[in-house]
Amino acid sequence: MVKIQEIPLNQIQRPLPRQNDPQKVKYLMESIAEIGQQEPIDVLEVDGRYYGFSGCHRYEACQRLGQETILAKVRKATPSVLKMHLA
């Protein structure tokens, strides 16, 4: 089951390093500042902890804007599902 909710940015772990396109982050910052975040990021919830694997540009844009929360699609998962995402 997936639910959409606001999650504190500082509670989302990003276990895989990503290279972000600075221009895309800048564009998203302008868009989010003007009309708000339109598309939630995808987050896995495993044992009460949040792990983000997609939406890295939106995540960075919200972080740079000083937002405390981000809109996320949260899917509960088991530790074994988390391991598959890390493989």
N, C-alpha and C positions, 0 to 999 in steps of 0.2 A: 504494500500500500504506500502510495506517495502522497505527501502533504506539502503544501507551500506555506512557508512561514519566514519570519524575520529571525535571523540568527546573528548573535554578536560576532563580528569579524575575528575578534581575538580568541574565539572558541573553535575556529575552523583550522584544522591542520592541513597543510599542503605538502604531502610526503614526496611528491615527484617534482624535481626542479624543472622550471619552464623558462623559455626565453620569450619575453613579451615584445611585441612590436610597439615602440614608443608612440608612433603616430596613431595607432589604433587605440591605445590607452588614452591619449590626449583627446581624440574624437569622442570616446565613451565618457570621459570626464565632463566634456561640454554637454553632451546629450543628457547624462544623468543629472547634472546640475540644473539643466533647463526643464526637463520633463519627468525626471525620476527614472529609476531602474525599470525597464520594460520586460526584460527577460530574466527569470531567476537562474541562478547557477544550480548545478546538480551536486548534492551532498549525500554521502553515506553516513548513517548514524550507526555506530557499532559500540555497544555497551555504554551508551550515553555520551560518546565522543563523536565529533563531526570531522569528516574527512572530505576534502574537496579535490576533485580530479579534473574538472572542466571549468570553464568560465574564468580562466586565469586573467584575462584582460579586464573583465567586469570587476573581479575581485580587487585587482590592483587599482583600478579607477576609483572604486568606492573607498579604498584605503587612503589613496592620495587626497580625496575630497574630505577626509576626516570623518567619514560616516562611521557610526559605531556598529551598525547592523547592515546585513545584506539580505536581499530576498533570495530564498533558496527552495528548491524542490528537494525534500528530505525523504530518503528511502532507508528504512531500517534494514540492516544487513548483519550477517554473522561474521565472526573473525575470519572464517575460511573464504568468504566472498571478498573481504578486504585484502586478504593475501593474494587473491587472483588479480586484483587491481594493481597490486604492487609488483607483480611478476613481470 
